[in-house]
Amino acid sequence: MHMGQSDSSVLYIPVCPVTEANAEYVAQQRDTFLTGHPGPDFPGGKGESEHVGRPGEDYLRLHANDDAMGAMGFAPLNAQRMGNNAGAEQVIRKANGVYGL
């Protein structure tokens, strides 16, 4: 419970199924991360857009593996790592399309 008088930090741990709707959300989250603005669930304001030295995609690529990059829409999802069946391949193909990958 946040008992302070100002904003507090929130940490999201993305544990969800790959669906087209979730991929659309991840793509929006990725795009707002790149600009430093708040994500779609916290719209408005400057967020971190004016922070000097704010990490971006290059920083992520140095420190995150392919699974992490895929979870944020920066790399294609891999059907073989997610069940390797026709249903998984279909939804992952759609998600990668939403990501533009």
C-alpha positions, 0 to 999 in steps of 0.5 A: 500500500502506497501511503506517500503524498506523491507518485510511487513506482509500479513494476510490471512483470509481463506474464501473459499468453501470446495473443493478438490483443496482447501483442498490440499492447506490447507494441504500444508499450515498446513505442512509448518506451522508445520515446520515453513517454508513459505507457498506454495504461498511464497516459499523459505527461512527459514521463522520462522523455527528457531524462538524459542518458535514458536507456533505449533499444541499443542498451537493451540489446546489450543486456537482454537476450532474445526472449526478453527482446521478444517480450518487449516487441524488439525481436520476433517471438519464436514458436518453437520455444512456445509449444511448437504446434500449429496454434502456437505458430499461427498466433506467434506469426500474428504477434510478430506481424503486429510487432512489424517483424 
